[in-house]
Amino acid sequence: MNTTKTLKQIESVRKITESHMVGDGLPVRQVFSPRGADNTFSPFIMLDYIGPAKFPPMEKQKGVDEHPHRGFETVTLVFQGVLEHRDSAGNAGRIEAGDVQWMTAASGVVHEEKHGKELMRNGGVLEAAQLWVNLPAKDKMGKPKYQALTAASIPTVPLENGALRIVAGRYRDAHGPAATHTELNVWDLRIRPGVSELEIPESHTTLVVVVEGETLVNDSERVSGLELVQFGRSGGAIRVEASTEAHLLVLTGVPIDEPVVSYGPFVMNSQAEIHAAIRDYQEGKMGRLDDSAN
Ligand code: MN
């Protein structure tokens, strides 16, 4: 299946080597981070790749303790293992392999993110990703919301040499289950050796993360896990030739043309709004976790 569309140009390829522990149980390689005034990844703000890492059985659930978010969405994709979450509004849930949690923090959520209880008791492998998606200014102070997207709700589009899971957005006739505030695509791509081509809308920010495997992108750049490829907006397709089985994440979207001011877990449009977020969190206006609720 060859497209007749022009290929998007590769703008940069970045190898991800830095790694750090988030909380006491999420070993993260940060693929990209909030970049202040540099808004070239918009509508995406941050991507952390978690593991794959093997954990022994433990006494206590590891992860990230109570912390806030405001002004954007956190999208958690679990590939192996289980994560659990709990928040200040009394929501709690599990994210199992293949599932995605799409949390709209909007005006503010305080939550914790932990290993699943069976991962704690039995040990095992955890592999996941957390993507931060920006909200347009008009939605930043909206009501928080969760979308628990189960593996079964996420359609898979067969490709000649692979399979594309549509978490958000669409590919041809397949629509992802996530409701989004701006036009964007989040695709989880598994490919076999051979050539795979994907059509991607003109004018979308286009980021491809090679998580695992060896690939040749647009017939010119050798890219292997873990590397980030940023493409230009013009052009309507990309080509990936895999020489091994490969796992990729494809993130595309219409940029949000608004100022971005980020500070830790808050992503707003101005410094004044960041100060308000810090104050509201400190004053308990985003809620607190109720320890008795566990
Ligand atoms: Mn969080």
Residues whose N, C-alpha, C, O or C-beta is under 5 A from the ligand:
A	BS01	MN	none
